[in-house]
Amino acid sequence: MEKTKALFDQLWADYIKRNPEAKRVHDLFVKEGEEVINDHIAFRTFNHPSINVDVLAQHFINAGYEFKGEYQFEEKHLFAKHFEHKTMKDAPRVFISQLKTEDFSDFLQEKVAEIVSKIPAELPSKAEVLTSGNVWGEKPSYAVYNKLREESEYAAWLYLYGFTLNHFTVSVTHLQTLNSMEKTNQFLKDNGFLMNDSGGEIKGTPEELLEQSSIKANMHKVEFQEGVYQVPVTYYEFAKRYPDVDGNLYSGFIAKSADKIFESTDYYQK
């Protein structure tokens, strides 16, 4: 239990350091008298054997997690798995996805191979990899970033930020006052946050046992080779789960909804 808590405390600290707006969201909920329970966290990676889903997942398995489900995202060329803690009931779920690089152009494949080759050999086996960020050892190119975006916003995001938490998720299921997706979303908009409206502000339905929404990733100044540009960094997600016919709260994910949540880090201009 202590190992799990320490890991998530470290992940949260790294997350709000990169995106102070996430801390503001959290604090706004607390100010409303809500207890913020984390539904799940998410990581992104490449399908390279040295750093794929299973490599990153091992650090959570070491902390008491186990595999629960897998998902395919055909349009975005992604594969994902989710994990849950064996004994801690309210421990956040862990969702890790990877890019199917072989589905893309020679340019993208060569760029991924180049940056993966620069990952220190011993790093993936250490828990520090989860907060190591961009370990390619080079200042990113804005031209390369935009060229990657033409094929995959996901690849472009990874090129910039590397191994860091993509998002935390507020469990709307556990909220007392803002206890519906509609109330939560309106609260966020009233406080000036932009919602990811791809596929609608609310993804999923009560009948599917899971509703999700997210704010657009906060804009972050990145120093590129060509200069400083503002680009999306991380975001906050919100999820409400419903009980199944046996009264058990649904614990998995819905691929068609998650597909739209991924777009929270797509490039946009305020």
C-alpha atoms as an extended CHARMM CRD file, in Angstrom:
* protein
*
       270  EXT
         1         1  MET       CA              0.0000000000        0.0000000000        0.0000000000  PROA      1               0.0000000000
         2         2  GLU       CA              2.7870000000        2.4270000000        0.9370000000  PROA      2               0.0000000000
         3         3  LYS       CA              4.6570000000        1.6080000000       -2.2840000000  PROA      3               0.0000000000
         4         4  THR       CA              1.5460000000        2.3280000000       -4.3480000000  PROA      4               0.0000000000
         5         5  LYS       CA              0.8470000000        5.6170000000       -2.5450000000  PROA      5               0.0000000000
         6         6  ALA       CA              4.4490000000        6.7650000000       -2.9360000000  PROA      6               0.0000000000
         7         7  LEU       CA              4.3440000000        5.9970000000       -6.6710000000  PROA      7               0.0000000000
         8         8  PHE       CA              1.1370000000        7.9570000000       -7.2260000000  PROA      8               0.0000000000
         9         9  ASP       CA              2.3200000000       10.8760000000       -5.0990000000  PROA      9               0.0000000000
        10        10  GLN       CA              5.3850000000       11.0860000000       -7.3370000000  PROA      10              0.0000000000
        11        11  LEU       CA              3.2660000000       10.8950000000      -10.4780000000  PROA      11              0.0000000000
        12        12  TRP       CA              0.9280000000       13.6300000000       -9.2360000000  PROA      12              0.0000000000
        13        13  ALA       CA              3.8630000000       15.9150000000       -8.3840000000  PROA      13              0.0000000000
        14        14  ASP       CA              5.3120000000       15.4440000000      -11.8810000000  PROA      14              0.0000000000
        15        15  TYR       CA              1.8990000000       15.9730000000      -13.4720000000  PROA      15              0.0000000000
        16        16  ILE       CA              1.1240000000       19.3070000000      -11.7960000000  PROA      16              0.0000000000
        17        17  LYS       CA              4.6770000000       20.5260000000      -12.3190000000  PROA      17              0.0000000000
        18        18  ARG       CA              4.1590000000       20.1710000000      -16.0690000000  PROA      18              0.0000000000
        19        19  ASN       CA              0.5910000000       21.4390000000      -15.9220000000  PROA      19              0.0000000000
        20        20  PRO       CA             -0.2050000000       23.7720000000      -12.9790000000  PROA      20              0.0000000000
        21        21  GLU       CA             -3.7370000000       24.1810000000      -14.3710000000  PROA      21              0.0000000000
        22        22  ALA       CA             -4.4430000000       20.5840000000      -13.2950000000  PROA      22              0.0000000000
        23        23  LYS       CA             -3.7680000000       21.5940000000       -9.6840000000  PROA      23              0.0000000000
        24        24  ARG       CA             -6.2090000000       24.4730000000      -10.1340000000  PROA      24              0.0000000000
        25        25  VAL       CA             -8.8920000000       22.0530000000      -11.3190000000  PROA      25              0.0000000000
        26        26  HSD       CA             -8.2530000000       19.7890000000       -8.3330000000  PROA      26              0.0000000000
        27        27  ASP       CA             -8.3520000000       22.7120000000       -5.8930000000  PROA      27              0.0000000000
        28        28  LEU       CA            -11.6050000000       24.0560000000       -7.3710000000  PROA      28              0.0000000000
        29        29  PHE       CA            -13.3030000000       20.7250000000       -6.6790000000  PROA      29              0.0000000000
        30        30  VAL       CA            -11.9280000000       20.6740000000       -3.1260000000  PROA      30              0.0000000000
        31        31  LYS       CA            -13.1480000000       24.2540000000       -2.5930000000  PROA      31              0.0000000000
        32        32  GLU       CA            -16.6270000000       23.0350000000       -3.5420000000  PROA      32              0.0000000000
        33        33  GLY       CA            -16.3770000000       20.5550000000       -0.6720000000  PROA      33              0.0000000000
        34        34  GLU       CA            -15.7120000000       17.5420000000       -2.9020000000  PROA      34              0.0000000000
        35        35  GLU       CA            -13.2910000000       14.7160000000       -2.1440000000  PROA      35              0.0000000000
        36        36  VAL       CA            -11.3280000000       14.1380000000       -5.3450000000  PROA      36              0.0000000000
        37        37  ILE       CA            -10.9100000000       10.4150000000       -6.0040000000  PROA      37              0.0000000000
        38        38  ASN       CA             -8.7410000000        9.4560000000       -8.9830000000  PROA      38              0.0000000000
        39        39  ASP       CA            -10.5230000000        7.0660000000      -11.3520000000  PROA      39              0.0000000000
        40        40  HSD       CA             -7.4900000000        6.2870000000      -13.5230000000  PROA      40              0.0000000000
        41        41  ILE       CA             -4.2260000000        7.5630000000      -14.9390000000  PROA      41              0.0000000000
        42        42  ALA       CA             -2.8840000000        7.1380000000      -18.4550000000  PROA      42              0.0000000000
        43        43  PHE       CA              0.4900000000        6.8160000000      -20.1470000000  PROA      43              0.0000000000
        44        44  ARG       CA              1.5480000000        6.7860000000      -23.7940000000  PROA      44              0.0000000000
        45        45  THR       CA              4.4210000000        4.9560000000      -25.4330000000  PROA      45              0.0000000000
        46        46  PHE       CA              5.6450000000        3.3040000000      -28.6360000000  PROA      46              0.0000000000
        47        47  ASN       CA              5.2830000000       -0.3840000000      -29.4990000000  PROA      47              0.0000000000
        48        48  HSD       CA              9.0430000000       -0.8640000000      -29.3670000000  PROA      48              0.0000000000
        49        49  PRO       CA             10.0300000000       -3.9340000000      -27.2880000000  PROA      49              0.0000000000
        50        50  SER       CA             12.3190000000       -1.8640000000      -25.0810000000  PROA      50              0.0000000000
        51        51  ILE       CA              9.6050000000        0.5550000000      -23.9690000000  PROA      51              0.0000000000
        52        52  ASN       CA              6.1680000000       -0.8660000000      -24.8870000000  PROA      52              0.0000000000
        53        53  VAL       CA              3.0300000000       -1.2160000000      -22.7520000000  PROA      53              0.0000000000
        54        54  ASP       CA              4.2840000000       -4.3170000000      -20.9720000000  PROA      54              0.0000000000
        55        55  VAL       CA              7.5800000000       -2.6550000000      -20.0250000000  PROA      55              0.0000000000
        56        56  LEU       CA              5.8530000000        0.3600000000      -18.4640000000  PROA      56              0.0000000000
        57        57  ALA       CA              3.1690000000       -1.8190000000      -16.8800000000  PROA      57              0.0000000000
        58        58  GLN       CA              5.7620000000       -3.8410000000      -14.9970000000  PROA      58              0.0000000000
        59        59  HSD       CA              6.3160000000       -0.9380000000      -12.6040000000  PROA      59              0.0000000000
        60        60  PHE       CA              2.6410000000       -1.0380000000      -11.6270000000  PROA      60              0.0000000000
        61        61  ILE       CA              2.5990000000       -4.8270000000      -11.4380000000  PROA      61              0.0000000000
        62        62  ASN       CA              5.4850000000       -4.4760000000       -8.9790000000  PROA      62              0.0000000000
        63        63  ALA       CA              3.2190000000       -2.2050000000       -6.9390000000  PROA      63              0.0000000000
        64        64  GLY       CA              0.3770000000       -4.7420000000       -6.7720000000  PROA      64              0.0000000000
        65        65  TYR       CA             -1.4750000000       -4.2490000000      -10.0610000000  PROA      65              0.0000000000
        66        66  GLU       CA             -2.7480000000       -6.8880000000      -12.4850000000  PROA      66              0.0000000000
        67        67  PHE       CA             -3.9010000000       -6.9310000000      -16.1110000000  PROA      67              0.0000000000
        68        68  LYS       CA             -7.6650000000       -6.4730000000      -16.6410000000  PROA      68              0.0000000000
        69        69  GLY       CA             -8.3950000000       -5.6340000000      -20.2790000000  PROA      69              0.0000000000
        70        70  GLU       CA             -7.0630000000       -4.6480000000      -23.6920000000  PROA      70              0.0000000000
        71        71  TYR       CA             -8.3170000000       -2.3150000000      -26.4090000000  PROA      71              0.0000000000
        72        72  GLN       CA             -7.7450000000       -1.5960000000      -30.1030000000  PROA      72              0.0000000000
        73        73  PHE       CA             -8.0240000000        1.8440000000      -31.7060000000  PROA      73              0.0000000000
        74        74  GLU       CA             -7.9830000000        1.1950000000      -35.4350000000  PROA      74              0.0000000000
        75        75  GLU       CA             -8.3290000000        4.7900000000      -36.6230000000  PROA      75              0.0000000000
        76        76  LYS       CA             -5.5060000000        6.0970000000      -34.4370000000  PROA      76              0.0000000000
        77        77  HSD       CA             -3.3780000000        2.9430000000      -34.7940000000  PROA      77              0.0000000000
        78        78  LEU       CA             -3.1340000000        2.3580000000      -31.0530000000  PROA      78              0.0000000000
        79        79  PHE       CA             -3.2560000000       -0.6300000000      -28.7330000000  PROA      79              0.0000000000
        80        80  ALA       CA             -3.8610000000       -0.3410000000      -24.9900000000  PROA      80              0.0000000000
        81        81  LYS       CA             -4.1520000000       -2.3320000000      -21.7830000000  PROA      81              0.0000000000
        82        82  HSD       CA             -5.6170000000       -1.4400000000      -18.4370000000  PROA      82              0.0000000000
        83        83  PHE       CA             -4.5950000000       -2.6370000000      -14.9990000000  PROA      83              0.0000000000
        84        84  GLU       CA             -6.1770000000       -2.6300000000      -11.5380000000  PROA      84              0.0000000000
        85        85  HSD       CA             -4.7750000000       -3.0880000000       -8.0660000000  PROA      85              0.0000000000
        86        86  LYS       CA             -5.2700000000       -6.5730000000       -6.6350000000  PROA      86              0.0000000000
        87        87  THR       CA             -6.2830000000       -5.5250000000       -3.1300000000  PROA      87              0.0000000000
        88        88  MET       CA             -6.7160000000       -1.7330000000       -2.8720000000  PROA      88              0.0000000000
        89        89  LYS       CA            -10.3400000000       -1.1100000000       -3.8560000000  PROA      89              0.0000000000
        90        90  ASP       CA            -10.0280000000        2.6290000000       -4.5200000000  PROA      90              0.0000000000
        91        91  ALA       CA             -6.5910000000        2.5400000000       -6.1380000000  PROA      91              0.0000000000
        92        92  PRO       CA             -6.6800000000        4.2910000000       -9.5290000000  PROA      92              0.0000000000
        93        93  ARG       CA             -6.8730000000        2.1350000000      -12.6290000000  PROA      93              0.0000000000
        94        94  VAL       CA             -3.8640000000        2.3690000000      -14.9430000000  PROA      94              0.0000000000
        95        95  PHE       CA             -4.3640000000        2.7440000000      -18.7080000000  PROA      95              0.0000000000
        96        96  ILE       CA             -1.3020000000        2.4270000000      -20.9630000000  PROA      96              0.0000000000
        97        97  SER       CA             -1.4270000000        2.7720000000      -24.7470000000  PROA      97              0.0000000000
        98        98  GLN       CA              1.1680000000        2.3460000000      -27.4750000000  PROA      98              0.0000000000
        99        99  LEU       CA              1.4920000000        3.5800000000      -31.0480000000  PROA      99              0.0000000000
       100       100  LYS       CA              1.6220000000        0.9480000000      -33.8050000000  PROA      100             0.0000000000
       101       101  THR       CA              4.5480000000        2.6010000000      -35.5540000000  PROA      101             0.0000000000
       102       102  GLU       CA              4.6380000000        0.0860000000      -38.3980000000  PROA      102             0.0000000000
       103       103  ASP       CA              1.3250000000        1.5050000000      -39.6550000000  PROA      103             0.0000000000
       104       104  PHE       CA              2.9160000000        4.8620000000      -40.4960000000  PROA      104             0.0000000000
       105       105  SER       CA              5.3080000000        6.4250000000      -42.9980000000  PROA      105             0.0000000000
       106       106  ASP       CA              9.0150000000        5.7180000000      -43.2460000000  PROA      106             0.0000000000
       107       107  PHE       CA              9.6200000000        9.1900000000      -41.8310000000  PROA      107             0.0000000000
       108       108  LEU       CA              7.6510000000        8.5210000000      -38.6530000000  PROA      108             0.0000000000
       109       109  GLN       CA              9.1100000000        5.0400000000      -38.2100000000  PROA      109             0.0000000000
       110       110  GLU       CA             12.6610000000        6.3150000000      -38.6680000000  PROA      110             0.0000000000
       111       111  LYS       CA             12.1150000000        9.1980000000      -36.2260000000  PROA      111             0.0000000000
       112       112  VAL       CA             10.7160000000        6.8530000000      -33.5850000000  PROA      112             0.0000000000
       113       113  ALA       CA             13.5970000000        4.4110000000      -34.0830000000  PROA      113             0.0000000000
       114       114  GLU       CA             16.0590000000        7.2980000000      -33.7510000000  PROA      114             0.0000000000
       115       115  ILE       CA             14.6590000000        8.6420000000      -30.4840000000  PROA      115             0.0000000000
       116       116  VAL       CA             14.0750000000        5.2070000000      -28.9480000000  PROA      116             0.0000000000
       117       117  SER       CA             17.7170000000        4.3510000000      -29.6660000000  PROA      117             0.0000000000
       118       118  LYS       CA             18.7000000000        7.2730000000      -27.4230000000  PROA      118             0.0000000000
       119       119  ILE       CA             16.8490000000        5.9690000000      -24.3420000000  PROA      119             0.0000000000
       120       120  PRO       CA             19.4320000000        4.9620000000      -21.7180000000  PROA      120             0.0000000000
       121       121  ALA       CA             19.4900000000        1.1480000000      -21.7190000000  PROA      121             0.0000000000
       122       122  GLU       CA             18.8930000000        0.8250000000      -17.9870000000  PROA      122             0.0000000000
       123       123  LEU       CA             16.0590000000        3.4050000000      -17.7450000000  PROA      123             0.0000000000
       124       124  PRO       CA             13.0000000000        1.3200000000      -18.7790000000  PROA      124             0.0000000000
       125       125  SER       CA             13.5920000000       -1.1400000000      -15.9220000000  PROA      125             0.0000000000
       126       126  LYS       CA             13.5220000000        1.6750000000      -13.3580000000  PROA      126             0.0000000000
       127       127  ALA       CA             10.3470000000        3.2830000000      -12.0150000000  PROA      127             0.0000000000
       128       128  GLU       CA             11.9010000000        6.6910000000      -12.7630000000  PROA      128             0.0000000000
       129       129  VAL       CA             11.0700000000        6.0900000000      -16.4230000000  PROA      129             0.0000000000
       130       130  LEU       CA              7.4570000000        7.0210000000      -15.6160000000  PROA      130             0.0000000000
       131       131  THR       CA              8.5120000000       10.6050000000      -14.8940000000  PROA      131             0.0000000000
       132       132  SER       CA             11.6250000000       10.8060000000      -17.0600000000  PROA      132             0.0000000000
       133       133  GLY       CA             10.0050000000       12.9130000000      -19.7900000000  PROA      133             0.0000000000
       134       134  ASN       CA             11.9000000000       13.5570000000      -23.0100000000  PROA      134             0.0000000000
       135       135  VAL       CA             15.0300000000       11.4200000000      -22.7220000000  PROA      135             0.0000000000
       136       136  TRP       CA             16.0750000000       11.7150000000      -26.3620000000  PROA      136             0.0000000000
       137       137  GLY       CA             18.7850000000       14.1980000000      -25.3930000000  PROA      137             0.0000000000
       138       138  GLU       CA             17.9020000000       16.7380000000      -28.0440000000  PROA      138             0.0000000000
       139       139  LYS       CA             15.9450000000       19.9680000000      -28.3280000000  PROA      139             0.0000000000
       140       140  PRO       CA             12.8260000000       19.1500000000      -30.3820000000  PROA      140             0.0000000000
       141       141  SER       CA             12.3200000000       20.5350000000      -33.8590000000  PROA      141             0.0000000000
       142       142  TYR       CA              9.0730000000       22.4230000000      -34.4950000000  PROA      142             0.0000000000
       143       143  ALA       CA              9.1820000000       21.2810000000      -38.1290000000  PROA      143             0.0000000000
       144       144  VAL       CA              9.4720000000       17.6180000000      -37.0730000000  PROA      144             0.0000000000
       145       145  TYR       CA              6.6950000000       18.0990000000      -34.4980000000  PROA      145             0.0000000000
       146       146  ASN       CA              4.3370000000       19.4470000000      -37.1660000000  PROA      146             0.0000000000
       147       147  LYS       CA              5.2920000000       16.7680000000      -39.6760000000  PROA      147             0.0000000000
       148       148  LEU       CA              4.5240000000       14.0740000000      -37.0870000000  PROA      148             0.0000000000
       149       149  ARG       CA              1.2070000000       15.7920000000      -36.3250000000  PROA      149             0.0000000000
       150       150  GLU       CA              0.1800000000       15.3320000000      -39.9670000000  PROA      150             0.0000000000
       151       151  GLU       CA              0.2130000000       11.5770000000      -39.3440000000  PROA      151             0.0000000000
       152       152  SER       CA             -0.3910000000       11.2410000000      -35.6190000000  PROA      152             0.0000000000
       153       153  GLU       CA             -1.0330000000       13.8400000000      -32.9320000000  PROA      153             0.0000000000
       154       154  TYR       CA             -0.2010000000       11.0510000000      -30.4780000000  PROA      154             0.0000000000
       155       155  ALA       CA              3.2710000000       10.5540000000      -31.9770000000  PROA      155             0.0000000000
       156       156  ALA       CA              3.9080000000       14.3100000000      -31.9930000000  PROA      156             0.0000000000
       157       157  TRP       CA              2.9730000000       14.5570000000      -28.3030000000  PROA      157             0.0000000000
       158       158  LEU       CA              5.3020000000       11.6920000000      -27.3860000000  PROA      158             0.0000000000
       159       159  TYR       CA              8.1180000000       13.2450000000      -29.4150000000  PROA      159             0.0000000000
       160       160  LEU       CA              7.8710000000       16.3790000000      -27.2780000000  PROA      160             0.0000000000
       161       161  TYR       CA              7.1760000000       15.0280000000      -23.8300000000  PROA      161             0.0000000000
       162       162  GLY       CA              8.3640000000       11.4230000000      -23.7590000000  PROA      162             0.0000000000
       163       163  PHE       CA              7.5200000000        9.3900000000      -20.6980000000  PROA      163             0.0000000000
       164       164  THR       CA              5.2890000000       11.3720000000      -18.3960000000  PROA      164             0.0000000000
       165       165  LEU       CA              1.7440000000       11.0700000000      -17.1940000000  PROA      165             0.0000000000
       166       166  ASN       CA             -0.7440000000       11.9710000000      -19.8980000000  PROA      166             0.0000000000
       167       167  HSD       CA             -3.6490000000       12.6100000000      -17.5170000000  PROA      167             0.0000000000
       168       168  PHE       CA             -5.3070000000       12.0290000000      -14.1730000000  PROA      168             0.0000000000
       169       169  THR       CA             -9.0670000000       11.4510000000      -13.9940000000  PROA      169             0.0000000000
       170       170  VAL       CA            -11.5750000000       12.7680000000      -11.4480000000  PROA      170             0.0000000000
       171       171  SER       CA            -14.0990000000       10.1020000000      -10.4470000000  PROA      171             0.0000000000
       172       172  VAL       CA            -17.4520000000       11.8430000000      -10.8810000000  PROA      172             0.0000000000
       173       173  THR       CA            -18.9460000000        8.6540000000       -9.4200000000  PROA      173             0.0000000000
       174       174  HSD       CA            -17.5780000000        9.6850000000       -6.0170000000  PROA      174             0.0000000000
       175       175  LEU       CA            -18.5690000000       13.3690000000       -6.1240000000  PROA      175             0.0000000000
       176       176  GLN       CA            -21.3840000000       14.4760000000       -3.8230000000  PROA      176             0.0000000000
       177       177  THR       CA            -22.6380000000       17.7110000000       -5.3940000000  PROA      177             0.0000000000
       178       178  LEU       CA            -21.1260000000       17.7690000000       -8.8760000000  PROA      178             0.0000000000
       179       179  ASN       CA            -22.2890000000       14.1830000000       -9.2430000000  PROA      179             0.0000000000
       180       180  SER       CA            -23.2690000000       14.1390000000      -12.9300000000  PROA      180             0.0000000000
       181       181  MET       CA            -21.2590000000       14.7180000000      -16.0740000000  PROA      181             0.0000000000
       182       182  GLU       CA            -23.5090000000       17.6540000000      -16.9560000000  PROA      182             0.0000000000
       183       183  LYS       CA            -22.8890000000       19.3630000000      -13.5800000000  PROA      183             0.0000000000
       184       184  THR       CA            -19.1540000000       18.6680000000      -13.7040000000  PROA      184             0.0000000000
       185       185  ASN       CA            -18.7800000000       19.9510000000      -17.2530000000  PROA      185             0.0000000000
       186       186  GLN       CA            -20.7720000000       23.1120000000      -16.5360000000  PROA      186             0.0000000000
       187       187  PHE       CA            -18.6730000000       23.7400000000      -13.4200000000  PROA      187             0.0000000000
       188       188  LEU       CA            -15.4980000000       23.4760000000      -15.5050000000  PROA      188             0.0000000000
       189       189  LYS       CA            -16.8170000000       25.7800000000      -18.2180000000  PROA      189             0.0000000000
       190       190  ASP       CA            -17.9810000000       28.3100000000      -15.6130000000  PROA      190             0.0000000000
       191       191  ASN       CA            -14.3890000000       28.3740000000      -14.3730000000  PROA      191             0.0000000000
       192       192  GLY       CA            -12.9940000000       29.0910000000      -17.8240000000  PROA      192             0.0000000000
       193       193  PHE       CA            -11.8680000000       25.6560000000      -18.9990000000  PROA      193             0.0000000000
       194       194  LEU       CA            -12.2550000000       24.5340000000      -22.6170000000  PROA      194             0.0000000000
       195       195  MET       CA            -13.9280000000       21.1600000000      -23.0460000000  PROA      195             0.0000000000
       196       196  ASN       CA            -12.8640000000       18.5240000000      -25.5550000000  PROA      196             0.0000000000
       197       197  ASP       CA            -16.0460000000       18.3850000000      -27.6300000000  PROA      197             0.0000000000
       198       198  SER       CA            -14.8700000000       15.8120000000      -30.1840000000  PROA      198             0.0000000000
       199       199  GLY       CA            -17.7220000000       13.3070000000      -30.3570000000  PROA      199             0.0000000000
       200       200  GLY       CA            -19.6870000000       15.5380000000      -27.9770000000  PROA      200             0.0000000000
       201       201  GLU       CA            -18.7000000000       16.8750000000      -24.5780000000  PROA      201             0.0000000000
       202       202  ILE       CA            -19.8440000000       13.6390000000      -22.9300000000  PROA      202             0.0000000000
       203       203  LYS       CA            -18.5010000000       10.4110000000      -24.3890000000  PROA      203             0.0000000000
       204       204  GLY       CA            -20.4530000000        7.2550000000      -23.5750000000  PROA      204             0.0000000000
       205       205  THR       CA            -23.8450000000        6.7740000000      -21.9360000000  PROA      205             0.0000000000
       206       206  PRO       CA            -25.2980000000        5.3500000000      -18.6970000000  PROA      206             0.0000000000
       207       207  GLU       CA            -26.4460000000        2.3650000000      -20.7470000000  PROA      207             0.0000000000
       208       208  GLU       CA            -22.8080000000        1.7020000000      -21.6770000000  PROA      208             0.0000000000
       209       209  LEU       CA            -22.0130000000        2.0280000000      -17.9360000000  PROA      209             0.0000000000
       210       210  LEU       CA            -19.3540000000        4.7140000000      -18.4680000000  PROA      210             0.0000000000
       211       211  GLU       CA            -19.4940000000        8.4200000000      -19.2670000000  PROA      211             0.0000000000
       212       212  GLN       CA            -16.3400000000       10.4490000000      -19.8190000000  PROA      212             0.0000000000
       213       213  SER       CA            -15.3560000000       14.0200000000      -20.5660000000  PROA      213             0.0000000000
       214       214  SER       CA            -12.1300000000       16.0060000000      -20.5510000000  PROA      214             0.0000000000
       215       215  ILE       CA            -10.8040000000       19.5070000000      -20.8030000000  PROA      215             0.0000000000
       216       216  LYS       CA             -8.4430000000       20.4120000000      -23.5980000000  PROA      216             0.0000000000
       217       217  ALA       CA             -4.7800000000       20.0810000000      -22.7310000000  PROA      217             0.0000000000
       218       218  ASN       CA             -3.2600000000       23.2120000000      -21.2580000000  PROA      218             0.0000000000
       219       219  MET       CA             -0.9730000000       25.1790000000      -23.5630000000  PROA      219             0.0000000000
       220       220  HSD       CA              2.6840000000       24.9990000000      -22.5730000000  PROA      220             0.0000000000
       221       221  LYS       CA              5.7040000000       26.9520000000      -23.8350000000  PROA      221             0.0000000000
       222       222  VAL       CA              8.2600000000       24.6140000000      -25.3740000000  PROA      222             0.0000000000
       223       223  GLU       CA             11.7020000000       25.6610000000      -26.5410000000  PROA      223             0.0000000000
       224       224  PHE       CA             12.1820000000       24.2350000000      -30.0150000000  PROA      224             0.0000000000
       225       225  GLN       CA             15.2410000000       24.4810000000      -32.2310000000  PROA      225             0.0000000000
       226       226  GLU       CA             13.3730000000       27.1310000000      -34.2210000000  PROA      226             0.0000000000
       227       227  GLY       CA             12.2010000000       29.1360000000      -31.1920000000  PROA      227             0.0000000000
       228       228  VAL       CA              9.5930000000       29.0470000000      -28.4250000000  PROA      228             0.0000000000
       229       229  TYR       CA              6.0640000000       27.9230000000      -29.3260000000  PROA      229             0.0000000000
       230       230  GLN       CA              2.9790000000       27.1580000000      -27.2650000000  PROA      230             0.0000000000
       231       231  VAL       CA              1.7500000000       23.5800000000      -27.6520000000  PROA      231             0.0000000000
       232       232  PRO       CA             -0.6700000000       21.3430000000      -25.7080000000  PROA      232             0.0000000000
       233       233  VAL       CA              0.7720000000       19.4430000000      -22.7390000000  PROA      233             0.0000000000
       234       234  THR       CA             -1.4330000000       17.3810000000      -20.3630000000  PROA      234             0.0000000000
       235       235  TYR       CA             -5.1110000000       17.5000000000      -19.4290000000  PROA      235             0.0000000000
       236       236  TYR       CA             -7.6350000000       16.4040000000      -16.8100000000  PROA      236             0.0000000000
       237       237  GLU       CA            -10.3300000000       13.8110000000      -17.4740000000  PROA      237             0.0000000000
       238       238  PHE       CA            -13.6230000000       13.1080000000      -15.6870000000  PROA      238             0.0000000000
       239       239  ALA       CA            -15.4260000000        9.7600000000      -15.5150000000  PROA      239             0.0000000000
       240       240  LYS       CA            -18.7100000000        8.4850000000      -14.1210000000  PROA      240             0.0000000000
       241       241  ARG       CA            -19.2210000000        4.7370000000      -13.8240000000  PROA      241             0.0000000000
       242       242  TYR       CA            -22.4960000000        2.8800000000      -13.4200000000  PROA      242             0.0000000000
       243       243  PRO       CA            -23.3550000000       -0.5110000000      -11.8750000000  PROA      243             0.0000000000
       244       244  ASP       CA            -24.0480000000       -3.5080000000      -14.0990000000  PROA      244             0.0000000000
       245       245  VAL       CA            -27.0190000000       -5.8830000000      -13.7390000000  PROA      245             0.0000000000
       246       246  ASP       CA            -25.2840000000       -7.5770000000      -10.8170000000  PROA      246             0.0000000000
       247       247  GLY       CA            -24.7700000000       -4.2830000000       -9.0310000000  PROA      247             0.0000000000
       248       248  ASN       CA            -21.0390000000       -4.1800000000       -9.6620000000  PROA      248             0.0000000000
       249       249  LEU       CA            -19.5690000000       -0.8820000000      -10.7990000000  PROA      249             0.0000000000
       250       250  TYR       CA            -18.2710000000       -1.1330000000      -14.3700000000  PROA      250             0.0000000000
       251       251  SER       CA            -14.4950000000       -1.0090000000      -14.2450000000  PROA      251             0.0000000000
       252       252  GLY       CA            -13.3120000000       -1.1800000000      -17.8650000000  PROA      252             0.0000000000
       253       253  PHE       CA            -13.0720000000        1.2790000000      -20.7310000000  PROA      253             0.0000000000
       254       254  ILE       CA            -14.9950000000        1.8550000000      -23.9780000000  PROA      254             0.0000000000
       255       255  ALA       CA            -12.7300000000        2.1080000000      -27.0090000000  PROA      255             0.0000000000
       256       256  LYS       CA            -14.9520000000        4.4500000000      -29.0530000000  PROA      256             0.0000000000
       257       257  SER       CA            -15.0990000000        6.9110000000      -26.1360000000  PROA      257             0.0000000000
       258       258  ALA       CA            -11.4050000000        6.6730000000      -25.2820000000  PROA      258             0.0000000000
       259       259  ASP       CA            -10.6590000000        7.2870000000      -28.9650000000  PROA      259             0.0000000000
       260       260  LYS       CA            -12.1350000000       10.7980000000      -28.6310000000  PROA      260             0.0000000000
       261       261  ILE       CA            -10.5210000000       11.4220000000      -25.2340000000  PROA      261             0.0000000000
       262       262  PHE       CA             -7.1200000000       10.9250000000      -26.8970000000  PROA      262             0.0000000000
       263       263  GLU       CA             -7.8460000000       14.0800000000      -28.8850000000  PROA      263             0.0000000000
       264       264  SER       CA             -7.6200000000       16.2210000000      -25.7470000000  PROA      264             0.0000000000
       265       265  THR       CA             -3.9160000000       16.7540000000      -26.5480000000  PROA      265             0.0000000000
       266       266  ASP       CA             -4.4800000000       17.6000000000      -30.2270000000  PROA      266             0.0000000000
       267       267  TYR       CA             -2.9860000000       20.9240000000      -31.2620000000  PROA      267             0.0000000000
       268       268  TYR       CA             -5.3510000000       23.8860000000      -31.0690000000  PROA      268             0.0000000000
       269       269  GLN       CA             -5.1750000000       27.6660000000      -30.8460000000  PROA      269             0.0000000000
       270       270  LYS       CA             -6.9050000000       29.5760000000      -28.0570000000  PROA      270             0.0000000000
